[in-house]
C-alpha cells in the first residue's frame, strides 16, 4: 500500500460471508500519536508536582491561606516536599515545552492546524454537537475530521499550554522578565494565571475521556495505530468488488492529498462508475473542500470581437468561417468598467475579459487591457482575461496590473486536438500556461465536450489538466454551442449525463479547484443543471451573453438557486486550491491504485 507521509489513506475490507465492508481512515501520523501520549504523561507529572508546590506555597498569596481554600490529597501529589516537587516540575516543564514546539511546527508545516483550530465557521455547530454529547440528542452530520466541540477543546488546550509556558518562564526567571511580570500584575498574579491554566487542563481531561468513551474503542484504537474505522466525515471513494480478499489502496482523493499522476485508465474507471456512485463520491470530495450550497457568479465580456486568425472549428469569431458574427474593435476602458459594475450588481464576483486574438498585441491595445484590469480590480472583483498567447513580459505586466486569473483552455485531448485546431499547437498552449503561472497569475484552464471526441479523448483531457502542478485553480467545463457557419454546426448534441460525468470526475481529480459550468448551459434543463451542481460544479457565468453566444438570463438563475436552496458567493473565491474552503491540502506524487475501482 502506498501512503504519503501526511496523506490520509483508507483500507477497504469486504468479507464474503458477512457481506459487509469496512472503511479505515489513517487519521493520525506517528508524530501526532507520539506527542499525544508524551503530553499525557507530562501533564500528569506537571499537575501532580504542581499540586505539591501549591500545598507548600500558597498560590494566592499570604492573605488567602491555602488551607482555607483548597487541599489536594497526598495520593495525587508528587515530589514529597517543595524542593522535590520543583525538580519534577521543572524537568517535565522543559519536556512539555519542547514537545509543544515540535507539535506546533508539525501543525504549521503540515497544515493540520486548520482542521484542529476552532474557526468562526464552526461556531454555529457547537450547540448542536453539545446537545448530542450532553443531552443525548441525534448527532449532527459531520463532514470533517474534528467536530466543532472537539475543535473548541483542542483550541482551549493550546491556549492553556501557551499560558502555562509563558507564566512558567516568568515564575522561573521573574527578575530577568521584571517589566512583563509587573505588567501582568506581579508575581502573585502570575501564579494565579499559572494555577488557572492547570485547572483548565484538569477540566479538559474528563471531557476528553468522556468523548473517547462515548466513541468507544474506535477512537482509542485510532490514537494507538493511526487508523479509524468508518469515520463519519469520510465519504468512501474506493468502491469495487473484493471477493473474500483484503484490498488496501489509497483514496482516489482525500481530505489531505492531491495527486498529479492520474492515468487515463484510472480516470476512465472513475468516469464510468454507475452514476449514483460517481455523484456520491464527487459530492463527498466537494463537501470536504467547498460549501455545498454556494456557487460563484462570473461575468464574461468580449472586449474585442471577431476576426480571429485561428481556425478553431467551434468558434464563431474565427475569420475562417462565415458565421455572421460582426467584428468590433477593442472597447473603451470606461465601457468595460461599467459592464463590470453591472455584473457586480447582478451578483458576480469575478469578471472575465476576452479578446479574439491569436497573440496578445504589443502597444496601445495591450496597455488598454492593463487599464481594464486595474479598473475592474478596483471594484473588488476577481479579474480574468483570455487574450490568446502571451509573452513572458506580457504575463508579468498583467500580474503587475493585478490580474487574478488567465484563461487558456486546452479544449480537448492532445490526440484529438488536430481535428479541431491547426493554427496553434497543443504545446504552445502549455507554454502560455507555464508563462502565466511563473508570473504569479492563477490558471483558468478546461475544455469542451461535444466536439466529436470519444470518451477516451475526455479521459486524456482530464489527465492533462490534473497533471498540472498545482492544479488549475479554475476548471471550466464547456459543452459545444453549435453555431451556423462553423465546421461543427451539425455536430450531434452531447448527452447531458456526459457533462455530469465530466464535472464529477474533474471534481474528484482536482478537489480544490473551482469547477465551472460554462458554455452550453442554455441547452440544459434545470434538472440537468442541478445534477451538475450535485456533481461538484461550483461556478457559473451569469448574464444574458457569453462572448458571442446566449446564456440563461440572470432572473432565471436566481429562481433556480432559490428552488435548490443555493446561493451565489458574496465574496471572491480564494483562487488557490491549496486553501480552498479553509482546508489545507498537501501534495503527493505516485500512488498505487487498483486495476479497476468500479
NULOLO-531404 format. One record per residue: x, y, z of N, C-alpha, C in turn. Coordinates in steps of 0.1 Angstrom, whole numbers, plus 5000, padded with zeros to 4 digits. Layout:
% residues N
XYZXYZXYZ;...
//
This chain:
% residues 598
500849885000500050005000500950125000;500650224991501350354991500650454999;501350505009500750615017501750725019;501350845016502250955017502550985032;503551065034503951095048502851165056;502051245050501051325057499651295051;499551205041498251185035497351105043;496051115040495051025046494850905037;495050785043494850665035493650595039;493150505031492050415035492350275032;491650185039491750045037490349995037;490049925026488649875024488649725025;487849665034487849525036486449475034;486249375025484949305024485049155026;484349105035484348965038483148905032;483248805024482148745016481048695025;481448625036480448555044479648655052;480248775055479548875063478848975054;479348985041478749085032478849225036;479849255045479949395050481349445046;481449575044482649635040483049745051;484249745055484649845065485749935058;485650065062486550165057487350225068;488650215067489550265077490350395072;490250505079490950625076492250635084;493350665078494550685086494650835090;494150855102493950995107495251055113;495950975121496951035130498350985126;499251065120500651025118501350995131;502450925130503150885141503550995151;503951115145504351225153503251275162;502051285156500851325164500651225175;500651095173500450995183501551005194;502751015190503851025199503751145208;503551265203503451385211502151375220;501051315215499851305223500151225236;500751105235500951025246502051075255;503051145249504151205257503551325265;502651405259502051515266501151465277;500451345275499551295285500351265298;501551195296502351165308502951295314;503351385305503951505310502951595318;501751605313500751675320500351615334;500351485335500151425348501251455358;502451445353503551485362503551625366;503351715356503251865359502151895369;500951835367499851855376500051805390;500651685391500851625404501951705412;503051745405504051825411503551965414;502752015405502152145408501352155420;500552045423499752035435500652045447;501751975447502751965458503252105460;503652175449504152315450503052405456;501852385452500752475457500552445472;500652325476500552295491501652355499;502852355493503952415501504052565501;503452625491503552765490502252825484;501352895491500052935486500153015473;499352975464499353035451498653175451;497853195461497053325461497553425471;498753405476499353505485499053475499;499753545508499653525522498253565528;497653655521496353705526495253595525;495453495516494453395514495153255518;495053215530495753085534495252975526;496152895520495652795511494952685519;495152665531494452565539492952595540;492652715539491152755539490552755525;491452735515490952745502490752615495;491852535494491752405488492952325492;492752195494493752105497493751985487;494851935484494951815475495451695483;494851585481495251465488496651425486;497251365495498651325494498851225482;497851145479498051045469498151095455;497751215453497751275439498951375438;499751395449500851495448502151425446;503051495439504351435435505451515440;506551455446507751535450508051515464;507051505473507251485487507451605495;508151705489508351835495508551935484;508752065488508752175478509952155468;511152125474512352105465512151995455;511651875460511451765451510451795441;509351855445508251895435508851985424;509652085428510152175418511052105408;511852005413512751935404511851855393;510851785398509951715389509351815379;508851925385508052025377508952095366;510152135370511052205360511452105349;511851985353512251885343511151855333;509951835337508951805328508351925321;508552045327508152165320508952185308;510252155309511152165297510652065286;510351945291509951845281508551885275;507751945283506451985278506652095267;507552195270507752305261508352255248;509352165249509952115236508952035228;508151955235507151875228506151975221;505752075228504852175223505352245211;506652285211507252345200507252255187;507652125190507752025179506352005173;505351995182503951975177503452095170;503752215174503352335168503952355154;505252315153505952325140505252225130;504952105135504352005127502952055122;502152115131500852165127500952265116;501952355117502152465108502552415094;503652325095504252275082503252185075;502552105082501552005076500252075072;499952185078498652245076497552185084;497952095093496952025101496152115110;496852235114496252325123494852375119;494652385106493452435100492252335104;492552215106491552115110491352105125;492252165133492152155147491652285154;492052395149491752525155490252555152;489552605163488152655161488152785154;487352785143487252905135485852955135;485653085130484253145131483253055124;483552985113482552905106482152785115;482852745125482552635134481552675145;481452805148480652845160479252795160;478552795148477152755148476952605150;478052535149477952385151478252345166;478652435174478952405188477752355196;476652425196475552395204474852255199;474652235186474152105182474951985186;476352005186477251895190477151875205;477051995212476951985227475651915231;474651935224473351875227473451725225;474251685214474451545212475151475223;476251535228477051475238476451475252;475851595256475351605269473851595271;473051605261471651585262471151465254;472151395248471851265241470851285229;471051405222470251435210470951365198;470251355187470851305175472151375171;473151295166474351355163474251435150;474751555149474751635137475651575126;475351605114476251555103477651605105;478651515103480051565105480751525092;481351635085482051615073483551655074;483951665087485351705089485951605099;487351615100488051515109487651545123;487551675127487151705141485851785141;484951755150483751835151483951965158;483052065158483252195165483552185179;482952085187483252075201484652025203;485151935195486451885196487452005193;487152085183487952195179488052295191;486952315198486952405209487852355220;487752225223488552165233490052175230;490352145217491752145213492352285213;491552375209491952515208492152565223;491352525232491452575246492752515252;493052385249494252335255495552395249;495452435237496652505231496752645238;495652705241495752835248496252815263;495752705269496252675282497752645282;498152575272499652545271500452665269;500052755261500752885259500852965272;499652975279499653045292500552975302;500552845302501352765312502852795309;503252785296504652805293505152945296;504353045292504753185294504853225309;503753185316503753215330504853135338;505053015333506152935339507552995338;507753045326509053115323509153235332;508053315334508153435342508353395357;507753285361507953245375509353185377;509953135367511253075368512353185368;512053295360513053405359512353535361;511753565372511053685374511953815373;513153805378514053925377514353955363;514653855355515053885341513953945333;512653905336511553955329510654045338;511354125346510654205356509554295349;509954365338508854455332507554385328;507754265323506554185319505854135331;506554095341505954045354505154165360;505654285360504954395366503754425357;503854415344502754445335501554355337;501854235341500854135343500254125357;500754225366500154235379501054185390;502254145387503154105398503353945399;504253905407504553765408503353685413;502553735422501453665428500353645417;500053745409499053735399499553635388;500853625385501253535375501053385380;501253365393501053235399499553195398;498653295399497253275397496953225383;497553305373497453265359497953125357;499053095363499652955361498752845367;498152875378497252785385496052765377;495552875371494252875363494452785351;495652795345495952715333495952565337;496452535349496452395354494952345356;494152435361492752395363492052375349;492452455339491952445326492252305320;493552265322493952125318493152025325;492952035338492251935346490751935341;490252045337488852045332488751975318;489751995310489751935297489851785297;490651725307490851585307489651505309;488751535319487551455320486651465307;486451585302485651595290486251515278;487551515277488251445267488051295268;488151245281487951105283486451065281;485551155284484151125282483851105267;484451195259484251185244484851055239;486051025244486650895239485750775243;485250785255484350665260483150665251;482550775248481250775240481550715226;482750745221483050695208483550545208;483850505220484250365222485750335218;486050215216487350165213487950225200;487050265191487450315178488350435179;488050535187488850645188490150615195;490150535206491350495213492250415204;491750325196492450255187493150345176;492450445172493050535162494250615167;494250645180495350715186496550625189;496250495189497350395191497950365178;497150335167497650285155497550395143;496750495145496650595135495350575126;494850445127493650415118492350425126;491350475119489950485125489050415115;488150335121487150265113485850345110;485450345098484250405093483950545099;484950645098484650775103483550845096;482750925104481550985099481851085087;482951155088483251255078483751205065;484151075064484851025053483850965043;483751015031482950955020483850865013;483650735014484450635008484550644993;485750654987485950674973486650544967;486450434973487150324967486250234959;485050194965484150104958484849974954;484249894945484949784939484349654944;484849554938484449414941485649344947;485549304959486649234966486049104971;486248994964485748864967486648804977;486248794990486948725001488348765001;488648894998490048944998490149065007;491349105010491549235017492349315007;491849425003492449514994492749645000;494049684999494449815005494849904994;494350024995494650124985494450264991;495150354984495050494988493750554983;493150654990491950714985492250784971;491250774962491550844949491750994952;491151044961491451184965490951194980;491651274988491351275002491351415007;491051425020490951555027492351615027;493451535026494751595027495651575016;495251505005496251464995495751504981;496651564973496451594959497351504951;496851464940497651384931497851454917;498951424911499251484898499651374888;499451244892499951144884498851044879;497651094878496451014873496750964859;496450834857496550774844495150774837;495150764824493950774817493050654821;493650534824492850424828492150444841;492950504851492350534864491150634862;491350734853490350834851489150774845;489350684835488250614829487450534838;488150464848487450384858486550474867;486950594870486150684878484950734869;485350784857484350844848483150754845;483450624844482350524840481750454852;481950504864481250444876479750464874;478950374880477450404880477150544885;476250614878476050754881475850784896;474950704903474750734917476050734925;476950634922478150614929479150734926;479150764913480050874908479751004915;478451034915478051164921478251164936;477951044942478151034957479651064961;480551004953481951024956482351174953;481951224942482251364939481651464949;480451434954479851524963480651524977;481151404980481851384993483151474992;483851464980485051544979484751684979;483651724972483251864971483051924985;482351854993482051905007483251915015;484251835012485551845020486351965017;486052035005486852145001486052274999;484752264997483952374994482652365001;481952475002480552475007479652424996;478752335000477952264990476752354985;476452464992475352544988475752674982;477052694978477552824973478052804959;477752894950478252894936478753034933;479953044927480453174923479853214910;479453344910478953404898480053484891;480253454878481253514870480553584858;481153684853480653754841481753764830;481353754818482253754807481853854796;482853934793482654044783483654024771;483154034759484054034747484554174745;485854204748486354334747486854364733;487054254725487454274711486854154704;485954174694485154064689485554044674;485553914670485653864656487053894650;487153834638488453854630489653774635;489353674643490553594649491153514638;492453514637493153434626493153284629;492853244641492753094645491653024637;491752894635490752824628490052724637;489852754650489152674660487752634654;487552504652486352464645485052494652;485052524664483852554672483552704673;484452794669484452934673483753024662;482753094665482153184656482953314653;484053334661484853454659485953434650;486153314645487253284635487053354622;488053414617487953474604487853374592;488053244595488053144585486553104582;485653144590484253094588483253214586;482253194579481153294577480053264587;480053324599479153304609478153414612;478453534606477653644608478053724621;479053684628479553754639480253884635;479653994639480254124635481654144642;482554214634483854244640483654374648;484354384659484354504668485754534673;486154654673487454694678487454684693;488654694699488754694714487954804720;487154764730486254864736487054954745;486355064750486955164758487055104773;488055154780488155114794486955144802;486355264800485255304808484055214806;483855174793482755084790482954944797;484254904797484454774804484254784819;484654884825484454904840482954914843;482254984834480754994836480154864835;480554774826479954644824480354564837;481454584842481854504854481054554866;480754684867479854734878478454674877;477954654864476654594863476654444867;477754384863477854244867477954224882;478654314888478754304903477454324909;476654414904475254434909474354314907;474654234897473954104895474353994903;475454014911475953904919477253844915;477953894904479153834900480353884909;481253804912482453844920483753824911;483553774899484653754890484253804876;485153884870484853954857485953914848;485453854836486453794827486353884814;487453914808487553994796488253904785;487553894774488053804763488253884750;489453864744489753934731490053834721;489553844709489753744698491053774691;492153734698493553744692494153614693;495053584683495953464685497053494694;497653604693498753654702498353794707;498453814720498153944726499054044719;498554154714499454254707500254334717;501254394712502054494719501554634716;501854724725501454864722500254914728;499555004722498355074729497254984733;496954884724495854794727496154714740;497354664741497654584753497654684766;498154804764498154894775496754924780;495754924770494354954773493854834781;494254714778493854594785494354604800;495554644802496054664815495254764823;494854874817493954964823492654904827;492054824818490854754821491054664834;492154594835492354504846492454594859;493154704858493254784870491854844874;491054884864489754934867488854834873;488854714868487954614874488454564887;489754554889490254514902489954614913;489854744909489454854919488054834924;487254754917485854734921485854624932;486954564935486954454944486554314938;486654304925486354174919487554104914;487453974913488553894907488553934892;489753944886489853974872490453864865;489953834853490353724845490453774830;491453734823491553764809491853644800;491353644788491753544778492053624765;493353634762493853724751494653644741;494653514742495553434733496853414739;497853384731499153354736499853484741;500653464752501353574758502853554758;503553664758505053664761505253664776;506553644779506853644794506653784799;507053884791506854024795505454064797;504554014788503154044789502553984801;502953864804502453794816502853864829;504053914830504453994842503754124842;503454184831502754314831501354294836;500654194832499354164836499354134851;500354064856500454034870500554164878;501454254873501654384880500454464880;499554454870498354534869497254474879;497454354884496554304894495654194888;496054134877495254024871495253904880;494053854883493953744892494153604885;493553594873493553464866493653494851;494253394844494353394830493753264824;492753284815492053164809492753134796;493153004795493752944783493452804783;492352764776491852624777492752534768;492752404772493352304763492452254753;491152274755490052244746489752094746;490752014743490451864741491851794744;491851664741493051584743494151614733;495351584736496451604726496151524713;495551404714495351324702494251374693;493251444699492151494691492251634687;493251704693493451844691493551884677;494351814669494551844655493251844646;492251774651490951764644490151894646;490551974656489752094659490552224656;491852224658492652344656493952304649;494352384639495652364632496552484632;496052594637496852724637497552744650;497452654660498252674672498452534677;499552504682499852364687499452354702;499352234706499052204720500152244729;501352234724502552274732502552424734;502152494724502152644726501152684737;500052614738499052634749499752614762;500452504763501052464776502152564779;502852614769503952714772503352844777;502152884771501553004776501052994791;500552874794500152844808501352854817;502452804813503652804821504152944824;504153034813504553174815503653244825;502353224824501353284833501553244847;501753114849502053054862503353114868;504353124860505653184865505453324869;504553394863504353544866503553554879;503053444884502253454897500753474895;500253444883498853454880498253314881;497053304886496353174887495853134873;495653004872495352944859493852914858;493252954847491852904844491952824831;491852694832492152604821491152484822;490452464811489552354810489452304796;488252264792488052214778486552214774;486352154762485052154756484652004753;483451964756483051834752481951854742;481751754733480751754723481351804709;482651794708483351834696483451724686;482951604690483051484681484051384687;484651424699485551334705484951214712;485651114716485151004723485551014738;485050914745485350924760486850914763;487550834755489050824757489650964756;489251044747489751174745489451264757;488251244763487951324775488851274787;489051144788489951104799491351164797;491851174785493151234782493151384785;492051454782492051594785492151614800;491351534808491351544822492751504828;493351404822494751374826495651484824;495551564813496451674811496151784821;494951814824494551914834495051874848;494851754852495151704866496651694867;497451684856498851674857499551804860;498851914858499452044861499752064876;500852114879501252134893501552274896;500752344904499552294910498452284900;497352224904496152204896495652344892;495052364880494452494876493452534887;493552654892492652704902491252704897;491052714884489752724878489752634866;488652544866488552444855487152464849;487052534838485752554831485552424822;484352374824483852264816482752314806;483052314794482152374784481552264775;480252284771479752194760479652274748;479752214737479752284724478452354721;478652484718477452564714477552564698;476652494692476752484677476352614671;477252674662476952794655476952774640;475952824634475852804619477052874613;477652804603478852854596480152794601;480152734613481352674618481352524614;482552464613482552324608481852224618;481552264630480852184639479452214641;478852294632477452334633476552224634;476852114627475951994626476351884635;477151914644477651804654476451764662;476351634666475251594674475351644688;474251684694474251744708474851634718;475551684727476151594737475051554748;475151434752474251384763474551464776;473551524782473851604794474551514805;474251384805474851294815476351294813;476851304801478251314798478951434805;478151544804478651664811478751644826;477751574832477751554846478951464850;479151364842480351274844481651354843;481751434834482951514832483151604844;482151674849482251754861482551674873;481951564875482151484887483551434887;484051384876485451334875486451444877;486251564871487151674874487151714888;486051704895485951734909486751644918;486751514914487451414922488951424919;489351454906490751464903491351594908;490651704908491151834912490251894923;490251834935489251864945489252014950;490352084949490352214954490052324944;489952284931489752374920488252424920;488052544914486752584911486352514898;485352434898484852364886483752444880;483952504868482952604863482052544853;480752544855479752504845479652624835;480252604824480452724815479552724803;480152734791479352754779478452634776;477252654770476352544767475252534778;475252614788474352594799472852614794;472752704784471352734779470652614774;471452504769470752384764470452284775;470752314788470452224799469152254805;468452154809467252174818467752214832;466752264840467052294853467552174861;466952064858467251934865468751894861;469151914849470451884845471451974852;471152104853472052194860472152154874;471052124880471052084895472051954896;471951864887472751744888474251784886;474551884878475951934877476451994890;475552074897475952124909476252014920;475351914919475551804928476851724925;477251724913478451654909479751734912;479551864916480751934921480952064914;480152104904480252234898479952344908;480852444909480552554919480852694913;480552704900480752834894479952834881;479252954878478652964865478853104860;478653124847478653264841477253314842;477053434847475753494848475753614838;474553654834474353754824473753684811;473153764803472453714791473453664780;474653704780475553674769476953624775;477553534767478953504770479753594761;480753534753481453624744480553664732;480053554725479153584714477953494713;477753414723476653324724475753354736;474453304735473453334745473753254758;473253304769473453244782472053254790;471753164799470553184807470453324813;469253374814469053504820469253504835;469753614840470153624854468953594863;467753644860466553624868466253474869;466453404858466153254858467153184867;468453224867469453164875469053184890;468653304893468253334907467153244912;466153234903464953154906465453004908;466352964900466852824901467552804914;468452894918469152884930468152884942;467152974941466152974952465452834953;465152774942464452644943465352534948;466752554946467652454951468152484965;467852604970468352634983469752674983;470252724971471652754969471752914968;473052964968473153104967474553134960;474553254955475853304948476753344959;478053314957479053364966479053524967;479053574979479053714980480453774981;481453694980482853734981483653664970;484753714966485653644956486053514962;486253414953486753284957488253294960;488753194967490153204971491153204960;490853124950491753114938492953024941;492952954952494152874955493652744960;493852634952493352504956494052454968;495152514973495752464985495152514998;494252614996493552665008492052695004;491452614997490052634994489152585005;488152665008487252625019487952615032;489052695034489852705046490352565050;490552475040491152345043492452335036;493552315044494852295038494952155032;495552145020495752015014497252005011;497651885010499051855007499251784994;500451794988500651734975501351604976;501151514967501851384966502051344952;502951264950503251214936502651084934;503450984931502950854926502250784938;501250704933500450624943499950504936;499850394943499250284937497750294937;497150224927495650224927495250084922;494050044924493649914920493449914905;493449794898493349794884491949834880;490949824888489649864885488949904898;488650034899487950084910486450094908;485950034898484550034895483849934904;
//
